[in-house]
Amino acid sequence: MNPAAEFRDVRHRYDRKKPDEALKGVTFSVPEGRMFGLVGPDGAGKTTLLRALCHLHEPEKGEVFLFGQKVTLHSGLIRSHLGYLAQRFSLYGDLTVEENITFFGDLYGVTDALPRGRQLLGRMGMDKFGSRLAARLSGGMKQKLALTIALLHKPRILVLDEPTNGVDPVSRREFWTVLGDLVEEGMTVLVSTPYMDEASRCHRVGLLHEGRLLCEGTVDELADRTGGQLLEFIPT
């Protein structure tokens, strides 16, 4: 079985006149039906890598595959099988929650967008806010709305770029509960995060730093590689 997503020696520079590379030969794969966490600080190259999978830019070198097909040759595959949640809120603040769902449902060609959107909102505890303007939602509620819209067309893989950045702790926990449920139902999730506690929820994790993948494996495998002593503090 092909992996859901695969990166082979991906390299990229935003300015070809400069030697600095945003990605320096990144290679890894995302198993289908699993959650893969991409962890690293700001500037590590996480967003650049995710955008390459979504074909929002083309890497200078290397290849990116989605369900065994090169994304540069099969843009229709991306539209039908991939849901993308960007780091910044990109919906329309002057439309209500349900108006956003209807609008983006039309763009996706989803004929039952509103009833499906309402069902998804209910899963996220948002069913009472359909008439509220998106601009008046809290940070966590905005991300839940964005997730709802990313799921409207029933994608096979969900790609999220630091989805809980700036979100309150309660909303973070609720958001990750929903992601866990989606994976249990068979969806593949590729998520970037700067938070190690979020990474621990993933089946596999890749540590990215300055455009290089330092290591990749399960959380336990990566912990075993550190060779150091881990201390846990539990406040009473």
Secondary structure, 3 states (H helix, E strand, C coil): CCCCEEEEEEEECCCCCCCCCCEEEEEEEECCCCEEEEECCCCCCHHHHHHHHCCCCCCCEEEEEECCEECCCCHHHHHHHEEEECCCCCCCCCCEHHHHHHHHHHHHCCCCHHHHHHHHHHHCCCHHHCCCEHHHCCHHHHHHHHHHHHCCCCCCEEEEECCCCCCCHHHHHHHHHHHHHHHHCCCEEEEEECCHHHHCCCCEEEEEECCEEEEEECHHHHHHHHCCCCCCCCCC
